[in-house]
């Protein structure tokens, strides 16, 4: 929903904001991400807050509200809900404009402190006893394999659209299926954020980088701890080196008593599945939702996958697919994204 339609409903929305001292006249729209929710930063004499429009919406069945209240009660680093309305309006504590990836690019020392704080907080989440809304849904085989089939469908459509063959081989599909089968029955299953990347970790005060706030947690579910950790360390939005990824993997293991080798190769298996899933999302958002700025995440995702394949000692069929995507098809994908961004 854009500013224009919102202004037409201002007579309804403004009283909701006014009772908390805010005014929509000075609202600033925040960056459009992958979800259907829309966000604005609104101002008052006492500071700022985030206005979220979440439709359709029911307070008692909203995952965001239920999980947010649970996490806040547990002392987790998430924004407070200032006010909400059953029409799908939420007023949230402002976690600031600085995300972990942007802080890390500006100030490596501060960024490293923030990464450490994020992994400390993640380890706390992984020890939580999940509420019913999370405890009843899992990263089981069906969910993990659905994410792979979603990627395959995107590649199939793009192959037809660009008249090139980007479809994964039968051998690769069967290998990924076996990965999902293994991960889907593995233990332990812990409370996972599910979308744990650097742009969902906010730094309210860059001068205090160890104070972090997690956002976009409403899709939390039970899964392996490696799902969140690999999502963060192999995040295509971030600029971590292989050595830094290994450092924070070792750090996570040290604070959770998870010893190297105790889980076989599950960290890299989960990283492979997780970044393939992210690749499918970037392809969908770029070419089907026509949000061409997501094309910039495709090459980093492919480079992350190349590293994961090598460190995980995965079959050549996986490496060759990823390499071909980067060296043979990436230019065509970028050209198509440019045509979407600047139609004739």
Secondary structure, 3 states (H helix, E strand, C coil): CCHHHHHHCHHHHHHHHHCCCCEEEEEEECCCCCCCCEEEEEEECCEEEEEEECCCCCHHHCHHHHHHHHHHHCCCCECCEEEEECCCEEEEECCCCCEHHHHHHHCHHHHHHHHHHHHHHHHHHCCCCCCHHHHCCECCHHHHHHHHHHHHHHHHHHHHHHCCCCCCCHHHHHHHHHHHHHHHCCCCCEEECCCCCHHHEECCCHHHCCCCEECCCCCCEEECHHHHHHHHHCCCCCCCCHHHHHHHHHHHHHHHCCCCCCCCCHHHHHHHHHHHHHHHHHHHHHHCCCCHHHHHHHHHHHHHHHHHHHHHCCCHHHHHHHHHHHHHHHHHHHHHHHHHHCCC
